[in-house]
Amino acid sequence: MDLAKRSINNPILRPKDINPSIEGMHIECLLNPGVFQFEGKTFLLLRVAERPLQKEGVCTVPVFNERGEIEILQFKNDDPGLDLSDPRVINYKGQDYLTTLSHLRLVCSDDGVDFYEPEGFPLLTGDGDQESYGIEDCRVTQVEGTYYLTYTAVSPTGVAVGLRTTNDWISFKNHGLIFSAHNKDCTFFEEKINGNFVALHRPSSPELGGNYIWVAKSPDGIHWGEHRCIAQTRKGMWDSARIGAGAAPVLTDKGWLEIYHGADENHRYCLGALLLDRNAPYKVIARSEEPIMEPIMQYEKYGFFGNVIFTNGHLVDGDEITVYYGASDEVICMAKLSIQEILESLKI
């Protein structure tokens, strides 16, 4: 059951459409943009994954050093201490390194389809040792006039959730980590509930528990508590291995509608939906039995890491949700879904 109406222009952005951050780097992938509207335009905050041009017999990986500059590490491919089995992460003598370094880049559009890089806006990079392997997969939520950017901060000590805020997209306040490792897939609700900020997040446990969706609340958006697990993986189903929140939940007359991603043991990523109680979002009213969107197109099935549909950004206009998503961990695409059709699929 695939409810999405994909754009005929897909993919709407490819790696070749964006320039590398510095000379000598090559963009491997564009992934999973945060989405918002600003000054009458549609903006995407892309995750741009780049790496040095590779030389024969040598594996080179980038990191941010203590000065916030890109530093290139080199390893010989025939070194017995080097494990190159995963295209995303290498291991050298017990230490993991990402093969690409991600930063966040703004593009904008007048029609929501044709995007370009506007002048005068900064790119966002890792800042400090807790983001030395880059920043990824940013959700953008506007709450009471302020834009809250929740993103995955990556370092040798794990993945965690960082927060930056802005009102003008020129200057940013960095609040550091709001959820420590291992945690990711964090998005704020677009309005406070009972006077508190509310967020979805995804702590991970490799031994006890799993990769589940949790909800938490905060008086200020920085200090979080009252954590509750609201959705777990389901054995034998499309979301059996891991799940995580997408963009900010959408308020409907039935409750909060959250589009989330799920993956199975074969690392096939699809989208589904959760319906949460309006005033008590830790209560799950309904959940997708089947995906509402799954990788069926060539550009979704084949790429840097195939069989992947992953979203953390959308725009809402009445019944229509325009979802911007990463496909096959390589290109950016767009699709439209009906809120009513999603709700009907949940069999409330």
N, C-alpha and C positions, 0 to 999 in steps of 0.2 A: 504494500500500500504506500505508494509515493505520491504525496499531495502537492509537491512543488511544481511550479511553472517556471522553468529555467529560462534565462535570457537567451535569445538567439545570438547575442554578442559574446557569449561565454567562450573562453575565459576573457574577462574584461581587463585583466592586467596579468602580464607575464614578467619574468625576471628581466628580460631585455628592455622592458619599458622604463626601468628605473636605473639611475646611474649609481655606481658603487660609492661608498662614503669617502674612500681615499684611493689614490692610484695604487695599483698592484693587487687590488681586491676584485673578486668576481662574485656577482650575486647568483647564488644557487637557487634560492627559493623566495617566493613571497607567500606569507601565511597570515591567516586568521586576523583580519583587521577589527579594531574597535571602530564604531560608527557613531557619528553625531552630526548635527546641523549647526552651522555657525555662519553668521553674516549672509544668510540666504542661500548658502551652498551646502551640498552634502560632502562631508569629509570622511575619509578613511584614515585610521592610524594603523598603517601596515607594520607587520613584523617582517623586516628585511633580514634574511640570513645570508651572510656572505663569508667567503673564505679566500685565502691567497690562491693565486694560480698555482696549480700543482706541477711539480717537476718529476720526471721519471725516477723511480726508485726511492722517492722521498715523500713522506707524508708531512704536510705543514698544517698547523692549526693555530687560530688566532685567539688571544685573550686580551682583556683590558688589564694593563699594569697599574701600579699604585698611583701613577700620574694621570690615569684615565686615558692613556694612549693605547692604541692597538699594538700589541707585541706578538711577533710570529715565533712559534716553537716548531722545531724540525725533528723528525724521527726517521730513521732509515727503515724502509719497508721490510727488510730481511732481518731486522733485530728480533731475536726470539722473545724479547719482553714486550713486543707490540702486538696487540689484538685489533685487527681491522675488520672483524666480521660484521659489524653494524655500521651502516652508512651515516648514522647520526652521531654515534659516540665511539671513540677509540679508547683503549685502555693501555697504558704504558706502565709496567711494573706496579700494578695495583692502583694507579691513579687514573681516573676518568677525565677525558677532555672531549668537549664538543667539537665536531668536525667543522661546524660553522659558528660564527659569532653573530648574534641578532641584536639589532637596534630597532627603534620605532621611527617611522617616517610618515609625514603627512602628505596626502594627495587630496584633491578636491574636484568637484564636478558641478556644473550648472544643471545637468539633467539626470544625475544619478547613474549614468552609464559610462560616459567618456571622462576619464580622470586625468589630471595633470598635477605636477608638483608646483604649488604656489610659491611665490617669492616672499622672503622675509620671515618664514617660519623655521624654527630650529628643528633638527633631528634630535631624538632623545636616545642617549646611550647609557650603558652601565656606569654607575657612580659608586666607587668604593669597593672594598674586598667582598662584600656580600652580593655584588653584581658583576664580578670580574669575568664571568662567562657569558654576560649579556643579559638583556631583558626581552621578554617574549609575551605574546598573546594578551594584549592589553584590552580590557573592557573599559568603556567610557560611559559614565552615568552622570547626568546633570541633576543635582539635588539643590533646590533652593538657590539657583543661579550659579552655583559653582560646579565645575567639571571635576569629577573624581576619576582618576586613572588608576585602576588596579591591574597589576601585571605580575608575571612570573619573573622573579629575580633568581638568577642562576649563578652558582659559585661552586668551588670544590666541596663545600660543606652541604650542598643540596639545593633544592628548589624551594623558594618561599614566596610570599606575596608582598610586593612593595606597593607603596601608595604615593602618588604625586597629585597635586591639585593645581588648577589654573582657572582664570577668568577670561584670559585674552589669548591663550595659546602662544604667547611670546615669552612670558615669565612663568616659572613653575616653582612650587614649593615641594621639596622632597621630604616626606614624613618618615622615610625608612621602611623597615619591615613592620607590617601589621599582623601577619601570621607567619610564624617561624617554620623552618623546614620540618617535615616535607609537606608542602601545601601549595595548591595552585587553583586555577579555575574559579577565581573570586570575582563576584559581581555585586554591586550595591543595588538595592531596590531604588526606584526613582522618586519615592517619597518616604518620609518617616512614618513609622507605625507606632502609635501611642507615644509619640515624642522621641522615638529612638531611630537611629540608623539601623537598617537590617541588611545583612549580606549573606549570600551563599558562598561556600568555599568547599575545598576538597582536600582534607588531610589524607595522607596515605600511610598505610601500615603494611609492611612486607610479610609480617608473620601472623598477627592476630587482627582480625577485621579485614578491611580491604579499602579499595578506592571508591569511597561513597560521597554523596552530597550531604553537606551539613548546613545548618542555618545558625546565625549568631546575631546578637544585637549590640549596639554601642551608643553611648550618649554623645559622642563627638566624632565618630568615624575613624578613630585611631585606636581606642582601647575597647577590646571586644570580650564579651562573655555570654553566659547562658547558651552555650553551644548545644545543639541537638542534631542528631543524625536523622535525616528525613527520607533518604532513598538509598537503597543498597543495590549492588549488582544482582542479577537473577540468573541462576544456573540454567544452561541450555537455551537461553534466549539471546537476542541480538545485542544486549547490553550485559553480557555475563562476566566480562573481565574488568571493565572500569567504566565509570560514568563521571560526568562533570558538567557544571552549569555553563550555559552559553552567555548571552547578554542579559541585561536587566529584565526581570519578569514584567509582563504586560498585564495591567489591571483590566479585567473584564467583568461583566455582570455576574459571572460565575465564581470569580476569585482571581488570584494571580496565576497567569499562564507563563510557565517557564519552558523554553526550548532548550534541551540539553543534548549532549553527545553521549553516545555509548559505544563501546567496542567489545568484540568477542575475543576468543582465544586466538583467532587468526589475525588480529589487529585490524579488523574491518570496522570502520567508524561510520555510524549512522546518526541521524537526529531523531529524537522523540520529544515528548512533552509531559510535563507535570502540571497539575492544577492544585494550587495551594489556597488555603483558607484566607479570606480577605484580611481579617484582623488577627489571626493566629497562623502565620505562614509556616509554622512547623507542622501543621496538620495537612497531610496529603489527601486531597479529595479523589483524585483520579490520576492514572498514569498510562502512557502508551503501551499497549500490548505488542504492537508492531511499529516499525519505524514510520515516521511521517516523511522522511527523506533518506535515501540511501544511495551509495555510489553505483550508478548505472551507466553514466556517460563515459566515453573514452577518457576525457580529461579528468575524471574522478577516479577511474580505475587504474590509470597508468601515470606514473610520474616519479618524483624523487622518492616517495613512499606511498605506494598505490592503495586503492580501496579506502580512501579517506574523504569524508565530508566533515568539516569542523567549523563551527561558527561561534564567534563571540561578539557579533555586532549586527544590529538590524534597525530599521526605521518602521514606525507604525503610522498608518493613515487610515483611520476608520477600521474597516474589517481587514485591511490588507497589511501584511507584514512583508517588507522587503528585506530579505536575508542576504547579507554579504558573507561569503564563506571561502575558506581555503579548500582547494581540491587537490588531492594526491600530494599534499605537503609541498606544492610547487607553484600553483597559479591561484588567482583570485577570481571568483565567480559570483553571480547574483541570481536569486530566484525569489519568487513571490508565493506566499501562502495565505490562505484565508483563515482568520481566527475562528470563524464559525465552523469551518470544515475540520479544523483541528479539534475543537471542543466536541463536535459530533463523533469524531473518531475515538474519543476517550470514553464514550458511552456513559455519560454522567447519569 
